[in-house]
Protein backbone atom coordinates (compact mmCIF):
# COMPACT_ATOMS: atom_id res chain seq x y z
CA UNK A 1 0.00 0.00 0.00
CA UNK A 2 1.32 3.40 -0.93
CA UNK A 3 1.41 6.13 1.67
CA UNK A 4 0.52 9.66 0.64
CA UNK A 5 3.41 12.15 0.45
CA UNK A 6 4.03 14.22 3.54
CA UNK A 7 3.00 17.82 3.25
CA UNK A 8 5.66 20.36 4.01
CA UNK A 9 4.79 22.83 6.68
CA UNK A 10 4.18 26.24 5.22
CA UNK A 11 6.71 28.89 6.15
CA UNK A 12 7.12 32.46 5.11
CA UNK A 13 8.79 32.78 1.69
CA UNK A 14 12.52 33.26 1.96
CA UNK A 15 14.35 36.06 0.27
CA UNK A 16 16.86 35.23 -2.46
CA UNK A 17 19.65 36.04 -0.01
CA UNK A 18 18.26 33.60 2.59
CA UNK A 19 17.86 30.84 0.01
CA UNK A 20 21.42 31.33 -1.25
CA UNK A 21 22.76 31.36 2.30
CA UNK A 22 20.96 28.08 3.05
CA UNK A 23 22.32 26.57 -0.17
CA UNK A 24 25.88 27.59 0.68
CA UNK A 25 25.51 26.06 4.14
CA UNK A 26 24.30 22.76 2.61
CA UNK A 27 27.20 22.71 0.15
CA UNK A 28 29.76 23.48 2.88
CA UNK A 29 28.25 20.66 4.96
CA UNK A 30 29.05 18.37 2.00
CA UNK A 31 32.71 19.43 2.19
CA UNK A 32 32.58 21.90 -0.70
CA UNK A 33 33.79 25.48 -0.79
CA UNK A 34 32.96 28.37 -3.09
CA UNK A 35 35.48 29.37 -5.74
CA UNK A 36 35.19 32.29 -8.14
CA UNK A 37 36.54 31.95 -11.69
CA UNK A 38 37.28 34.85 -14.00
CA UNK A 39 37.37 34.11 -17.71
CA UNK A 40 38.03 36.30 -20.74
CA UNK A 41 34.94 38.17 -21.91
CA UNK A 42 34.80 37.23 -25.57
CA UNK A 43 32.05 39.80 -26.09
CA UNK A 44 34.66 42.55 -25.57
CA UNK A 45 36.13 43.68 -28.93
CA UNK A 46 39.54 44.19 -27.29
CA UNK A 47 39.59 40.59 -26.08
CA UNK A 48 38.56 39.29 -29.52
CA UNK A 49 41.28 41.42 -31.16
CA UNK A 50 43.89 40.01 -28.77
CA UNK A 51 42.72 36.44 -29.46
CA UNK A 52 43.05 37.08 -33.20
CA UNK A 53 46.55 38.50 -32.61
CA UNK A 54 47.57 35.44 -30.63
CA UNK A 55 46.12 33.16 -33.30
CA UNK A 56 48.19 34.92 -35.98
CA UNK A 57 51.33 34.49 -33.85
CA UNK A 58 50.62 30.79 -33.44
CA UNK A 59 50.08 30.46 -37.17
CA UNK A 60 53.56 31.90 -37.80
CA UNK A 61 55.30 29.27 -35.66
CA UNK A 62 57.14 26.36 -37.28
CA UNK A 63 55.48 22.95 -37.36
CA UNK A 64 54.55 21.77 -33.89
CA UNK A 65 54.04 18.07 -34.69
CA UNK A 66 56.97 16.90 -32.48
CA UNK A 67 55.60 18.89 -29.54
CA UNK A 68 52.07 17.59 -30.10
CA UNK A 69 53.37 14.01 -30.30
CA UNK A 70 55.29 14.43 -27.04
CA UNK A 71 52.23 15.86 -25.25
CA UNK A 72 50.11 12.92 -26.47
CA UNK A 73 52.79 10.46 -25.28
CA UNK A 74 53.09 11.84 -21.74
CA UNK A 75 49.46 12.84 -21.14
CA UNK A 76 47.85 10.46 -18.64
CA UNK A 77 44.10 10.17 -19.16
CA UNK A 78 43.69 6.92 -17.21
CA UNK A 79 42.02 8.62 -14.25
CA UNK A 80 39.47 10.61 -16.27
CA UNK A 81 36.68 8.09 -15.81
Order of alpha helices (4+ residues) and beta strands (2+ residues): alpha-alpha-alpha
